[in-house]
């Protein structure tokens, strides 16, 4: 059994072009990571590829949960978070399957939490300028100003509020009431960061370069941005009246 304190959660839907490559790239890193795939019934055979890799090579490092149908990014991560907590991982990562998030940045996010003591590390496209490659300009502007909009409405200082490349310490996910997280798309990413901010967890943005997918089809849609636009107002409203869980004490053991 290959031991690791870290699990990388990768949601998938029709990622047959990328899934084996991203798995091998993560496992090629010097630091040992485990991977949990959450597949939403991909008709292209993504899950079959993962099962083959588990059977032939990575039985003790690679895991998969298969769900029926597209149930949303947020619910996929919530499912993965609960699995990771049940299996006693100390550091839980979010990452896309399409190489828009560079696996080589995983150790940098890990170091921010493990070595520097932050509770949440965000792979940020906007903390040091605009670090996005091969996106249409309209999408870059939409994403960048969406993050500025979120900062304005919520009052939190995170520059890349919609980022989906993150490392959580275990205690963050134990404290956030996962069954009360309401959003499924971009607003899910915003809600998780805002909740961690409101509880008082230490957050660091680690600069990364985001590269648009080279293979496969983007799952982005206008509805995802609409959810974020209107969901932020609801988050801010809840922030005035909701009683957030108290900050847990750090385990020094």
JOPE-V962470 format. One line per field, one symbol per residue. burial: + if it has 16 or more other C-alpha atoms within 10 Angstrom, else -. Layout:
burial->???
This chain:
burial->-----+++++++++++++++-++--++----+++++++++++---++--++-++---+--+++++-------+++++++++--++---+++++++++++++++-++++++-+++--+++++++++++--+-+-------+--++-+++-++--+---++++++++++++++++-++-+----+++++++++++++++++-+-+++++++++++----------++-+++-++--++-------+---------
